[in-house]
């Protein structure tokens, strides 16, 4: 999947035209270096295999980043930033946070977070959710059962939040 994104890059999708505005220019970029070793913490004990694979190839990425207005796309965080963002989620949204949540990404232009479940004892280990800033956990979008499935969905939707309309 990453190789496809790298090869096709901004040609994966055509920006949705917005009346009265020039077309957005999308870009997909990856950190050049990967992560050699990943160690869990007490709150995030293990990482799903496809997340480990992703981070070994690229420690961070920006997918479908709007280079024209800066209001669109997804930033997939490096492991250190993911742990910091997770600690912030745990403090700021303690009622919604569950042990094993890991903030994997931030959507550019809004405050939605991409959360991956990292509790290996849970039936939803590896599943991804999108947390809107004002929505309680029960209203978070359940977007995919794995990072690979999420990336496939996100690419096929051309960087659009397909789960919002479904």
C-alpha angles and dihedrals in degrees: 000000000000091000090053091051092047092048098045098028112159091006092072091090143011114235115250108253115242116203112251095012132093117248118277119243113225126207135182118204136175134199107252096226128064130207118262100194131025123192123187126224132221091269095040105033101170138011123223114254096246091053090051089049091050093050092047089058098038128003092209141001145188114216125196090352111183103234093182103056103004092230104112141057143055129275112205106205129229115245096263094048090045091056092048092048089048092053088052091050090050092052100039098038102028092150091058100037119100126194106266097032113136122188100226100172151001126224111233115238097023139045099255116132129209108224126190122198112237102174105115091195091059125089089230096057108150095013119135128224133183114223117202113206098246101032122100115236093261087064097048112119114252098214108170146352093233142014089251091054091047093051090049091051093045093049094046088051090052093239092310120135094247092172091066093066096038 
